[in-house]
Amino acid sequence: MKKKLTQEQINELLKTLKTRFEKNMNRHKDMKWEKIQQKLEANPEKIWSLYEMETTEGEPDVVDYNKKTDEYSFVDCSPESPKRRSLCYDYQAWDARKANKPESNVIDTASEMGIELLTEEQYRHLQELGKFDQKTSSWIKTPPQIRELGGALFCDRRYNTVFTYHNGADSYYAARGFRGLLKI
């Protein structure tokens, strides 16, 4: 898999990210785009991951800054789950399916993109910044004790409330994808 972008692709992505950043200041109060762009330019592999998030219609934007680690967090902020859907939770679940296997799974897809799945806490934080997944749902990082029993977790927003649910990890739906997290 090619993980290098042309300068034109990089410039276009940075322009898109900056425009989105400026349009949604409620997501990142007291943050300055120039500092974020400097970090991005020093980490081309992170730019590639953001490009992957963008091309799957994730609309990544900055939603957090950790002063201790000096890291910014980009998260998929598309109104509905990004166009990485119809995936079961992980390889184990995918491999266990005997029929109608989906194209891939969430954990491997996220890893290939260089991003992480949101935890339930991170998902709920995102929902404080706007209304997301009102028609779709998103897989979230599942605790080992649930996964070991064959389950996996997903969230959505219905009735102006954020819900966390469970499903068999081998299930997949056209309206369920996943939101990624990229720290830089």
KAGIBEL-V28799 format. One line per field, one symbol per residue. psi: psi as a letter, one per 20 degrees, with the letter a starting at -180 (. if undefined). burial: 1 if it has 9 or more other ideal C-beta (glycine too) atoms within 8 Angstrom, else 0. A space follows every 10 residues. Layout:
# KAGIBEL-V28799
psi = ???
burial = ???
This chain:
# KAGIBEL-V28799
psi = ppkpqrhggg ggghgggggg ghhlhhimqj qphghghggg himhhhgggh ggggikkilq qpiqpohgil pqopqokqgr prlmalprgr gggghiphql prhbrgghgg ghikrqqqrg ghghggiiia oqliiarpqr ppqhhghhjj rqqrrroqkk qpqprqrpii qqqhjpbqpr ppp.
burial = 0000100011 0011011101 1001001100 1010011011 0011011111 1111010111 1111110000 0111111100 1101101111 0011001000 0100111111 0011111101 0111111010 0111011111 1100011000 1111111000 0100100011 0100011111 1111
